Amino acid sequence: MEEENMNLRLDVDVQKLEVESLRKGKTKAEKDLDSLKTDYKKLRLSMRTAGLGKTSEQWREGIQEEKDKADSWERKFQKVQTRN
């Protein structure tokens, strides 16, 4: 009976060590995940800032808008030139 109690206590001690090890691993994994999330957010922000997240269609639309603006300014300039 005493030997069985000693074995049970050893089993409990081993289980406690395993639980503690798992908790430490979980904590580390959570910290790593938080760090990855932060890095991902920073990456997405810099991609947005640099315009790297645009599709080719969005780039075409943006370029067309700029061309339209340039054409408009060119027409205004031509009008002013013809008046003088």
Phi, psi and omega in degrees: 000316180296321178294322179294320177296319179296319178296321178295319178296321177296318178300318179296317179298317179297317179298319179298317179297319179295318179297315179298318179297318178295321179296317179297317178297320179295316179299315179296317179298320179294319178296318178298319179296316178300318179297318178296320179298317179297314179299320180297316179298318179297319180297314180297321179296315180291328176294318179296317181298319181277352180080016183283346182271004183279149173278166180297326178295319178295322177297315180301316180298316179297319179295317179298319178299317180294321177297318179299318178297316180297318178297319179298315178295323179296316178298317178298319179296317180298320178299316180295321181294321182287334178288327184274000000 
